[in-house]
Amino acid sequence: MSKLKPQLRPGLFLPGIILSFLAGSALSEEALRVASYDIEVQLQPAEKSLSAREHIRYTNHSDYLIDTLYFSLYPNAFRDENTLFLRGYEKLRKRCKRENKWASLDIKRIVLGSDQLDLSSQLIPLSEHDMTVVKLPLAQSLRPRESLDIHIEFEVKLPEVIDRLGYKGDNFIIAQWFPKLGVFEGGRWKCYPYQQNTEPFADFGDYRVKITLPENFVVAACGYLQSEKDNGDGTRTLSYCAPGVHDFAWAADPSYEIFTDTVDRIEIELYLKPDHTNKAGRILSAAKEALSYCSDRFGRYPYSKLTIVDTEIAGNGMELPTMITIGVRYFPFCWNRFEQAVVVHEVVHQWFYGMLASNQAEEAWLDEGLTTFVTAKILEQMFGEGNFIDFCGLQFGAYEMDRLTYLWESSTDPIYQPGWEFDTELSYFASTYGKASLALKTLEGHLGLEAMDSILVIYSREFRFRHPTTFDFISIAEEVSDEDLSWFFAPVLFGTE
């Protein structure tokens, strides 16, 4: 384990408009615990499978009676060739069929409260050909402010890495892996079948997770390691807690090497494969810069640890509460800052995904667009102009890359719409990342830098540990600017301009 020396940075001056807006309102440091999870899981590396049991404590914080529970079972997206997810990815669908490598999440037993009656036979899939969402009717409705204990035993067959879950050799990434309750909001469940361009959405809670696996594996996980036990049979059990979050994931690999650093009393743990250890310095430096920038502006990072993991995943990075994954890649342009950009982007997600838990399935731009916009600001601060690629006189900044992304696939899809309604995956990416970031840059040009900074600061602090919507963001923008901005948001977010 090596230690890199943290750097100091200058202080930050907050504009007066922010201070006056926030005067008298305390920054929330606590999430409302709606669904908390205790999970015990065992990894069988040879079988590429998980055996687990979980206890969910769910509290109805709404003003409605709840007569049905909805669960997301994400691994079932890879169960067979007929799932909604695989029907959206024809090449992947053909590969899975050709190699006969499927995945699944099977609930073996589910009981409610102290009753020992197994209700697994009463689970109802939302679709005949897709079991990524199942519902369970309740014999007795759950009243407002009432809590319910749910006990589940389940097994997961892991795929060779697809999307955010699976294995490649001895490297395991275990994300979106357990039965997870949807979000009950406005009198209905928001629990979506896992399909193309559909991100998870969940409530906050406390997670306590015990992971048992062969003793030679190194584990990286969300939250904090509480204890470690040698089981005397070649396995060990690691106990983690992650308070006030809305998901839990972990990764395991026998070859991980760990690097650490600190910034603002936040410990950063970086898990790298041996071939990638030369990247440690630049990855940690980028993470520290992003943590400091966001903490200063958008409210203190409320956890004492951030974990960064080098994994095999589809795409280049993934955000999780208190943890990010990065796929370390090699590029022919040695002066590009792609790795730093990915790290910064995923760290920024700790605010606009982790603490501002907006509905990514129905309005992804509110997370991805804001994150992409802020990422470009941080990269400009770190590297100046030409901050993304600087090679032989060819320079592109992050905003220029956003513009190229949008021009590459300038579809007629509006920015604001559910992920599954976009024409293609590329259209989704171009709209919710590139076009949304450019729209915010345009708004900044109209309102001015100070006003735009104020909007971001007030929005991120006002809706901390909540599920904000696009209309919450628009309301803040109009209040800060003292202007009716429908002329801008109507065509840009809801139209095709």
Order of alpha helices (4+ residues) and beta strands (2+ residues): beta-alpha-beta-beta-beta-alpha-alpha-beta-beta-beta-beta-beta-beta-beta-beta-beta-beta-beta-beta-beta-beta-beta-beta-alpha-beta-beta-beta-alpha-alpha-beta-beta-alpha-alpha-alpha-alpha-alpha-alpha
